[in-house]
Amino acid sequence: MMDRWYDYIPSGYRLPMLLVLQELSRLRTIQDSFILVGGLSLLMQERLHHQVMWDVDLLFRDKFSILKFLALPKDPSFDIVSIDGGFADSATIVSYHTSWGFGARWINVDYFTRSKWYYFHKVTIDKRGDFEERIELEGKGINIKLPVAYPWDMFIEKALSPRLENDLAVSNDLSYDLRHVFILLEQEKENREFWDYVQKKARRFGQIRELRDRLLMILDRRQQVGYGHIRVPDSLPKTIEGWKETRELEGEG
């Protein structure tokens, strides 16, 4: 039998994590202003196949949406605590870090907002629909129905993240952002549909120049960050170099 995505959640945390996702599904019916992103979104869509302590990353439309979510009554089965005691604000991100306790197990659930990235993901989810699954585990029926970021969109977001830029600069071979980007790159490197999508989506959101330069940097430095074993088509860097910043320059009208 093939492993199910939740088999890659450590066994003692598996049920608590699924119950957190079920509670988020319920809360989403009350307040529809967040999207599940990050590594867990890739795991749930069977793009990652390794076991770590997964966090839940919720991307909100804006800071006000986070404040509204904080005020929503949650299932009393969970003991929810703030890790930082308040918001952490920076030039690029506003975040609020919490931990949800279920029994003796704790799941990190992070709320954040980043400029236009909520809408970047939402347009795809509106077309493709929610992640939906019923899971039977330890005698419980767990229902999950959540807006989950599309893996190809996560590739773009992770490739462009300031954190990944820093990881490249210091050759951080422990970076999970780099790990996720290279896993997706290995899976999709010869998929022309993937590269067409990535190019057009980045251009539509005004990120084509940044993505082009970042991907070329990622490919150029893959040996230094521990991913030299990943082979890419010889033509790929040249193809990416040729990405134009407007459709007209590419003859797309």
WOJOUR-V351279 format. One record per residue. N is the residue number from 1. RES is the residue in one letter. PSI is psi in whole degrees, -180 to 180 (NA if undefined). BURIAL is 1 if it has 16 or more other C-alpha atoms within 10 Angstrom, else 0. D_FIRST is the distance of its C-alpha to the first C-alpha in Angstrom with 1 decimal. Layout:
((N:RES:PSI:BURIAL:D_FIRST) (N:RES:PSI:BURIAL:D_FIRST))
//
This chain:
((1:M:134:0:0.0) (2:M:147:0:3.8) (3:D:141:0:6.5) (4:R:156:0:8.8) (5:W:-36:1:12.4) (6:Y:-7:1:13.8) (7:D:-17:0:11.7) (8:Y:6:1:14.2) (9:I:129:1:17.0) (10:P:139:0:18.4) (11:S:-43:0:17.5) (12:G:-19:0:21.1) (13:Y:-4:1:21.5) (14:R:-55:1:18.4) (15:L:-47:1:20.1) (16:P:-42:1:23.5) (17:M:-46:1:22.2) (18:L:-36:1:20.6) (19:L:-36:1:23.9) (20:V:-45:1:25.9) (21:L:-36:1:24.2) (22:Q:-42:1:24.8) (23:E:-39:1:28.4) (24:L:-35:1:28.9) (25:S:-41:1:27.8) (26:R:-46:1:30.5) (27:L:-32:1:33.0) (28:R:-30:1:32.4) (29:T:-19:0:33.7) (30:I:-39:0:36.9) (31:Q:105:0:37.2) (32:D:75:0:35.5) (33:S:26:1:36.5) (34:F:159:1:33.6) (35:I:136:1:30.5) (36:L:123:1:27.5) (37:V:-167:1:27.6) (38:G:-169:1:26.8) (39:G:-37:1:23.7) (40:L:-36:1:21.9) (41:S:-37:1:22.4) (42:L:-38:1:20.7) (43:L:-47:1:17.7) (44:M:-26:1:17.4) (45:Q:19:0:17.5) (46:E:36:0:14.8) (47:R:-21:1:17.6) (48:L:143:1:17.3) (49:H:57:1:14.6) (50:H:156:0:16.6) (51:Q:122:0:17.5) (52:V:179:0:21.1) (53:M:101:0:23.3) (54:W:140:1:23.1) (55:D:161:0:26.2) (56:V:118:1:26.8) (57:D:119:1:29.3) (58:L:118:1:31.2) (59:L:118:1:33.6) (60:F:160:1:36.5) (61:R:-41:1:39.1) (62:D:176:1:41.9) (63:K:-37:1:43.2) (64:F:-37:0:44.6) (65:S:-36:1:41.2) (66:I:-43:1:40.0) (67:L:-42:0:43.0) (68:K:-41:0:42.3) (69:F:-40:1:38.7) (70:L:-32:0:40.0) (71:A:-12:0:42.3) (72:L:136:0:39.7) (73:P:132:0:39.1) (74:K:163:0:35.7) (75:D:125:0:33.7) (76:P:-8:0:35.7) (77:S:-22:0:32.6) (78:F:140:1:32.5) (79:D:108:0:35.0) (80:I:125:1:35.6) (81:V:149:0:37.9) (82:S:133:0:39.3) (83:I:-43:0:38.7) (84:D:-13:0:41.7) (85:G:5:0:43.9) (86:G:-171:0:44.4) (87:F:145:1:43.7) (88:A:115:0:43.4) (89:D:140:0:45.2) (90:S:-176:0:45.5) (91:A:-25:0:46.7) (92:T:-14:0:43.3) (93:I:145:0:41.2) (94:V:127:1:41.8) (95:S:157:1:39.3) (96:Y:117:1:38.9) (97:H:128:1:36.5) (98:T:167:1:35.2) (99:S:131:1:32.9) (100:W:118:1:31.4) (101:G:136:1:31.2) (102:F:105:1:29.1) (103:G:-129:0:30.2) (104:A:4:0:30.2) (105:R:143:0:27.8) (106:W:135:1:29.1) (107:I:127:1:27.6) (108:N:126:1:29.8) (109:V:112:1:30.5) (110:D:132:1:32.9) (111:Y:133:1:35.1) (112:F:164:1:36.9) (113:T:140:1:38.7) (114:R:97:1:39.4) (115:S:-125:0:42.0) (116:K:9:0:40.7) (117:W:-28:0:37.0) (118:Y:-47:1:36.2) (119:Y:-31:0:37.6) (120:F:-46:1:36.0) (121:H:-37:1:32.5) (122:K:-37:1:33.7) (123:V:-34:0:34.9) (124:T:-44:1:31.4) (125:I:-37:1:29.8) (126:D:-32:0:32.6) (127:K:-39:0:31.6) (128:R:-22:0:27.8) (129:G:174:0:27.5) (130:D:160:1:25.8) (131:F:131:1:22.2) (132:E:130:0:21.2) (133:E:143:0:18.3) (134:R:131:0:18.1) (135:I:134:0:15.9) (136:E:120:0:15.9) (137:L:129:0:16.1) (138:E:42:0:18.3) (139:G:7:0:20.0) (140:K:141:0:20.9) (141:G:119:0:20.5) (142:I:127:1:20.8) (143:N:124:1:22.0) (144:I:127:1:22.2) (145:K:101:1:24.5) (146:L:150:1:25.9) (147:P:116:1:27.6) (148:V:132:1:25.4) (149:A:139:1:26.8) (150:Y:135:1:25.7) (151:P:-38:1:24.3) (152:W:-34:1:27.1) (153:D:-37:1:29.6) (154:M:-34:1:28.2) (155:F:-46:1:28.7) (156:I:-48:1:32.3) (157:E:-45:1:32.9) (158:K:-39:1:31.5) (159:A:-33:1:33.4) (160:L:-2:1:36.5) (161:S:140:0:36.3) (162:P:-33:0:39.3) (163:R:-41:0:37.0) (164:L:-36:1:35.4) (165:E:-43:1:38.9) (166:N:-40:0:39.9) (167:D:-39:1:36.9) (168:L:-41:1:37.9) (169:A:-34:0:41.5) (170:V:10:0:40.8) (171:S:52:1:37.9) (172:N:98:0:35.5) (173:D:3:1:32.5) (174:L:3:0:30.8) (175:S:123:0:31.0) (176:Y:-25:0:27.8) (177:D:-46:1:29.4) (178:L:-41:1:29.8) (179:R:-46:1:26.3) (180:H:-42:1:25.0) (181:V:-44:1:27.6) (182:F:-32:1:26.7) (183:I:-46:1:22.9) (184:L:-38:1:23.8) (185:L:-44:1:26.5) (186:E:-39:0:24.3) (187:Q:-34:0:21.9) (188:E:4:0:24.9) (189:K:-28:1:27.8) (190:E:15:0:28.3) (191:N:103:0:27.6) (192:R:-35:0:31.1) (193:E:-39:0:30.2) (194:F:-49:0:28.9) (195:W:-35:1:32.2) (196:D:-43:0:34.3) (197:Y:-49:0:32.7) (198:V:-45:1:33.2) (199:Q:-48:1:36.8) (200:K:-38:1:37.8) (201:K:-43:1:36.3) (202:A:-39:1:38.0) (203:R:-41:1:41.2) (204:R:-32:0:41.2) (205:F:16:0:41.0) (206:G:29:0:43.6) (207:Q:13:1:41.4) (208:I:-43:1:41.4) (209:R:-46:0:43.8) (210:E:-42:0:42.1) (211:L:-42:1:38.6) (212:R:-50:1:40.0) (213:D:-39:0:41.7) (214:R:-42:1:38.8) (215:L:-39:1:36.3) (216:L:-38:0:38.9) (217:M:-42:0:39.3) (218:I:-46:1:35.5) (219:L:-41:1:35.3) (220:D:-32:0:38.5) (221:R:13:1:37.5) (222:R:-29:1:33.9) (223:Q:-45:0:35.1) (224:Q:-27:0:36.9) (225:V:14:1:34.1) (226:G:15:0:31.6) (227:Y:30:1:29.8) (228:G:-18:0:32.0) (229:H:-14:0:29.0) (230:I:116:0:28.0) (231:R:136:0:29.8) (232:V:154:0:31.1) (233:P:139:0:33.1) (234:D:-28:0:36.8) (235:S:-13:0:37.9) (236:L:-50:0:35.9) (237:P:-40:1:38.5) (238:K:-39:0:41.2) (239:T:-46:0:39.5) (240:I:-39:1:39.0) (241:E:-31:0:42.7) (242:G:-1:0:43.8) (243:W:129:1:42.4) (244:K:163:0:45.4) (245:E:-11:1:46.2) (246:T:153:0:47.2) (247:R:-37:0:46.1) (248:E:-39:0:49.7) (249:L:-22:0:49.6) (250:E:4:0:46.5) (251:G:26:0:48.1) (252:E:-3:0:45.8) (253:G:NA:0:48.8))
//
